[in-house]
């Protein structure tokens, strides 16, 4: 058995084991929107009903749901009062089935249902089991999707860097040992499936650039693009990414000048930003695209968008996004200690500088010694950088569009871009490692993530959920 | 130095043996050390609806059950005028019943050390055999005349494992009665199991533990497996899962060091 295969097998085994740890430790219903997604899947799989508003209105929720919330102390862990309590002014999450109205946001025609359709057979087969057993089976199904994403991530990195296994290990380790990724991806929600589809799209894109364009690869990329866009609005950034990929591919093919290409790409960024606001306003936050139900209402265009919202709102959203990327667990938002966040900020800023350094020196080839990247590698890395820009636009543009922080950018909205993010994060980290100990970059990276994850598990999650 | 390190670690078997020995030593060390970050967050103390004044010989008591060994700290929330610095708060911890005359711990703290609407921690040496035991916390104040300090509490019964009782000041007529105070932190409202009469309430408190690591494993495994179905309902499952995970980690680290 070759080393490659041994390492690949151990990584896949590790993701399964880590997934089982998180599935078993995170109390039922505490993952974001879990009860809501469970009910939608149950309606489709067990009740054979399409989850419309009318169906929610007349179909009772699973009878064991409220008792299950109490049994696992979900309200206490979340520091909220349950519905029906006699406290006034009690802010509690309005989750279906606890809402008094027609309930869930998971409504056919307003929310993409690919994930729910995919898992509905699991729900149907487990109908005779109790509610918690059903939930764990659904969580395990999400774990399978996560494991597939890790496999795709491995081949993605091997495609771009066929000569060195360290990038595949680094990228896979990032995905496996990032606590929030495992937490979200092993829960019952749509993020895991969206990440899988976008990962497959990026793999095909990498193959087109690094191995060669062929009809099957292009068709696969297009298919995965459509599936990802239909799975969740957080994948919409791959639409402008595809445009950027096309521009870069054509520029290589027809020998365009680099200034012209960069001008085109810059224009694409501007159009993506403005177009994103446009679409957000009449496409229900992007869900209109995922459910193919765009509004025909006239838009009230107001050019003063950049003046209204106070800068503190943007700072808040950046901080909240950062916190929810590294550690804010469940809809209880169980946080990591403030000092850890402080330290992580500084590490990320340093690595961010490393990313800029890598990109300028080696991708744009501007000044200084450059490592031997092939033109294909430069091109795909350029595409991936723009995909990250588009992903960030996708997350933060709604705040500008809505002029409020009501659309809080949780980190899981960014997870469809984890593959390019993880790769660049490692490339940036490598820039910080002195040449003398360059070969220890990967072991340091791996051990740092393992240490962080272990601390999160023992210092944050276990005490918070079982104290 | 790097080359020498690589040479030594080149032998995979020596490396794995070395790592296993280190893990065993580390586990042994951890087993007999203490961890102090477990606390009962079951009932958030920040449900500041009622404020019970501790003037004269007023007392407030709260029964509770310790879920882990190593009970060593109890956080309470007080309301006071920031300018008030004279006087002291006395917290007494009793075993099982509040009728016990004997105190396990008696902690006096100056009023000046307490910050309004912030948790104040009463700490004492860890009680290693506190697992499953019932305790009674009694709080009273020694204040100058016309000074008031209040302790925050709920207005309904929110803690199922014990009751609270307020004994009003009987020394002299006091203008101070339990009152409702508007709080900005109404996010932190606890669970209600059933509707209660106005007389039943609980104070806001959080319990912290500082047990030996080895002591916490058994109750933690019991909590992990509680109410969970199939394999997840067995404590042994989590041990096996953890061992398998650590083993795979060691294998992966070994591979990575080998190729680097």
Interface residues (C-beta under 8 A of the other chain):
Chain A: X3 X6 X7 X10 X11 X13 X14 X17 X18 X20 X21 X24 X25 X70 X71 X72 X73 X75 X76 X77 X79 X80 X81 X82 X85 X86 X87 X89 X90 X91 X129 X130 X132 X133 X136 X165 X166 X169 X436 X437 X439 X440 X442 X443 X446 X447 X450 X459 X462 X463 X464 X466 X467
Chain B: X2 X6 X37 X38 X39 X40 X41 X42 X43 X44 X46 X49 X67 X68 X156 X186 X187 X188 X189 X190 X191 X192 X193 X195 X220 X223 X224 X227 X228 X229 X230 X232 X237 X238 X241 X242 X244 X245 X248 X249 X251 X252 X253 X255 X256 X257 X258 X259 X260
